[in-house]
Amino acid sequence: MGDKVVLGLSGGVDSAVAARLLAEEGYQVSGLYLDNGLPGAGAARAAAEDLGIPLTVRDVRRDMEEAVCRPFAEGYLRGETPNPCIVCNPAVKFRALLEEAGRVGAQHIATGHYARVQDGRLYRGAEDNDQSYMLCRLEPEQLRRLLLPLGPYRKQQVRAMAQAWGLPSAGKPDSMEICFIPSGDYAAWIEARGAVPPPGDCLLDGAVVGRHRGIHRYTVGQRRHLGIAAGSRVYVSQLRPEENQVILARGDALWSDSFSLRELSWLIPAPDGPVDCLVRVRHSRRDMPPCTVVPQGRGAARVLLPAPVRAPTPGQAAVFYQGDRLIGSGFITK
């Protein structure tokens, strides 16, 4: 019998195909479903039964609230645009996988992410569905024991395998981006939690041109649903929670050739000086421009770019690569 592996099993096509691939490689696969209080455990149980693997369901509602949900809401109230998956992966999901691996005596953990890992190093997956950006804050021990069986494949290949194997999830739609907000309306979710910022002024060139509905409803770079008539295309360029203001600008003002970071973290030996690399400033398929990361101590850094990038957004992660290898990350500040 092969090594044991604990796989994060959601009931979707990605994790089901990942389980089948691991089993074909000779691993003893068991599943772990993380219950956040929303429907989904039934689909995971059905997938596990179809795959013929054991499944553990673990209640992570408290962990999610403390490590992900509350910081997510607080970030928006500070005028940031946080990405909860990047925080959740190391703090909740992969921590739970390692704990379950310890409980059942498994040597490895696995997920259905589209990225590659080798010898504890994290690499980009296929260009059209690479998810390495979402794994940028994983800890070395998590990476060292991680298997990512979907790394070499594209989404359409995974669906084709699922259909060929007759997996029930073959035609299941992709999961929502934020698992704890199934409606997709993050602003309404924040409002349901309690006090939120009141309406305030929208400013363009220093003049009030309209009213906003609460700064938690806006993000840097946003153009739609501004509710103003400014005579030309304008975008959100800054959020000022202290003054309860949304600052607007025309498109050229969104581009920047430098920005600052907090919580800089490396997956390589921490450098003692500037690092030349590539950067991705949001989860997108756009090309990654070159940059220089200048550490400034205590987790701070300045990122310098030879050509401007559009709307580096406070709260989002800036993720650094050398070639295909992910080497570090930090969170963009104001």
N, C-alpha and C positions, 0 to 999 in steps of 0.2 A: 504494500500500500504506500502511496505517496505522502508527501507532507500535508499537514492540515492547513487550511486557509479559511478565515472568516471573511465573508463577502457582504458588503452592504447591499441588501436586497430590497428594492422599492416596489417591485411588481411591474416595473416598466421594461421596455425591450432591451435597454442597455445592460441593466444588471442581470437580466435573464440570459442574454447571450454571453456575458462575461462568465456567469456560472457554468454554462455549457462548455465554453472554451477551456476553463480551468479543469473541469472534470475530464475532458478529452486529453489534457496534458498529464493526467494521472493524479491530480490533487484530490484530497478529501475535502469537499466543500461543505461548509455550513453557512447559513444565512443569518443576518442580523437586520431587523427592521427597527428603525428609530421612530417611536410613536410620539408625535408632537401634539396629540389631542384632536387631530383632524382625520377624516376618513382616509383609509389607505391600507390599514393592516390586513383587511380581507384580501386585497389584491396580492399582497406579499405572501400571505399564507397559500393562496391558490397557486402562485408561481412556484413556491417551494415544493408544494405537493406534486405539481407537474414535472418539476426537475428531479424530484426524488431526493431532496436534501432536507436536513433538519433546519428549523427556523426558530430563532429567539426573538421575541418582541420586547423591546426595552422602552420604558416610559422616560422620555427626555424632556418633558415639559418644563421642569424646574431649571434644568441646565440651559435650555433654550432661552428662557426668560432672562436669566442672569447674564449669560454670555453673549446673546445675540439680539433678542427682541428689544429689551430695554435700551441697550446701546444704540440700536438702529433708530428707535424713536428719538432718543436724546440727540443723536447726530443731526437728524433733520431739524430739530428745534434750534440747533446751533448754526443752521445755515449750511450744513454739509449734505452730501449725497452718498451715504455709506453703501457698501456692497456686503450684505449680510452673509452670503455664501463664503466669502473669503475668510470671515471671522469664524463662522460655524465649523468649517472643515477641521482646523486643528483643535479648536476648543471643545467641540461636541462630537462631531461625527467620527473623526479618526481616533479621538481619545476613547470613545465607546468601543470602536472596533478593536483597539489594542487591549482594552479591559476584557472584552469577550474572548479574545484570543488567549489571554492568560487563563481565563476560566476553563476553557475547553482544551488547553494544551496545544494551540495552533502556532505554527512557526511564522505564518504570514497573515496579512490582511489584504483585502482587495476591494476595488470599487469599479464601476462602469464608466469612469471618466475617460475622455479622449485625450490622453497624454501618455508619455513614455517615461519609465523609470528604469535605471540600470545602475547597479552598485551604489544605491542610495542617492543617485543623481537624477534630477528631474529635467525632462526634455519636452519640447513641443510635440504635439500630435500632428495629424494631418491638417494641412492649412485651412481647409474649409470648415472644420469643426474642432479645432484645437481648444482644449480646456485647461491647459497648464496655468493660465492666468489665475484661475479659481483656486489653484493648489499652492499659490505662491508663499503662503504662510505656514506650510506644513513644517513640523519639527524634524530634525535629523533622524530620531528613532522611528518616527512614523514613516519616513521615506525609506529607511533601511529595510523595513519589513514589508513594504508595499509592493503589490503586483497590480499591473494595469493591463489586463489582457486586450482591451480595445485599442491600445495605443497605435498599432499599425493600420487600423481600419478607418474608413469613412462611414458616415451614418448610413448611406444607402447600402453599403456592403453589410452592415450589421443587420439592417432590416431584411435583406435578402437571405442571410443566414438564418434568421428567426423564422422566415417563411419556409425555407427548405427543411428546417427541423420541426416544423409544425408547432412552434411555440405560440400559445394564445396571445401573447403580448406583441406579436409581429406587427399588427396594425394599430396598436395603441398610440395615441398622440403623445408628443413630447411633454414632459412635465412642465409645470409653471416655473417661472424664474425664481420666485420667492415662495418657498413651500408653506410658510405660515400665513401667507396672505393669498388664499386661493382666488379671491375676486380680482386680484391685480391692482386694486385701488388702495395704494399704500397710504394716501392722505386720509381717506375715511378710516382706515385701520388705526392710524395715529390719533385721529380725533376721538375715536371710540375709547381710547385709553384714558382720556381726561383732558386737562387744560392744554390748549394750543394757542399759538399767537393770533391776535385779532387781525382784522384787515388793516392795511396801511398804505403808504404812498409808493407808487412806481415813479422813479425819476429817470429822465433822459437829458443829458447835457446839463444837469443841475436843476432842471425844472420838473415840477410835478406834472405828469402826463396821464395819470390814471390811478386806480386803486387796486391793490392785490387782495387776495382772499386768505392770506396767511402764508408766511414765508415757507412753511413746510410743504406747500403745494408747488414749489418752484425749484429749478436746478440750473446751474450755470450752463449756458448754451441753448436753453429752451427758447423756442420761437412761437410755438402754438399755444393757444388758450391764455394769452396775455390780457385780452379784453381791453386793448387800447387801440387808438388810431393815431399812429405817429407819422404817417405819410411815407414811410419806407420800412423795409424789413429791419426789425430790431430784435435783439436777443437779450436774455438775462445774462449779465456779465458779472454780477456780484450780489450776494445776499448780506444784508447788514442786520443781524438780529438785535443788536443793541439799540438801533434806531427804528427797528421794524420796517425796514425799507428794502425794496427790490430795485436794484440799479440796472438800467437798460443801456444798451450800446448798439451801434451798428456793427455789422459783421467783422470788420477789420480789427476791432478792439478785442475780439475774443482770442486772437492768436498771441502766443507768448513763446519767447525763446529761453525762458528759464522759469523755474518754480521751486518751491521749498517742500521738504518732506519732514515727517515725524515718524518715529518708530522704525527707523531703517534697520533692516535685518538681512543678513547674508547667508546663503547656502554654500558659500566658499569661505576659506579662511578670511577673516575680516581684514580688509586692506588697510594699509597705513597712509594712504594718499588717494588722489583721484583715480577713478576707474572709467575707462572707455568701454562702452557697451552699446546695446540697443535697448530701447524703452518702449513699453506699451502703456498708455495712460488710461485705457479703459478696455473692457472686454469687447473687442471688435475684431474684424478680420482685416483691418487696415494694416498697411506695411508698418513695420517698427522702425522709426528713425534712429540714427546714431545719437549718442549723448555722452556727456561726461558727468559722472556722479562725484560730487565733492563732499565727503563726510565732514561734519562740523562739530562732532562730539555729542554725547548724550542722546544718540539716536536721531539727531537732526542731520540734514544734508541739503545741498543745493544741486539741482539738476540743470545743466547747461546744454543747449542744443544749437547746432550750427544753422538750423532752419526752424522757424516757429512751428508749434503744434497747436491744434485748435482746442480751446477750452479745457485746459487741465483743471479738473474739478475738485474742490476741497472734499475730503472724505473718501474719494476714490483711491485705488491702489495704483502706484506706478511700479511696474514690474520690469526687471532688467534681465537681459539675455546676452550671452556670448555665443554666437551661432544659434544653435537650437537649444542650448542648455540654459535653464533658468538659474540665475545666480543670486538673486536678491530682490527685495521689494521694500516699499515704504508707503505711507499714506500722505497724499497731497494736502497741504495746509493752505490757509488763506494768505 
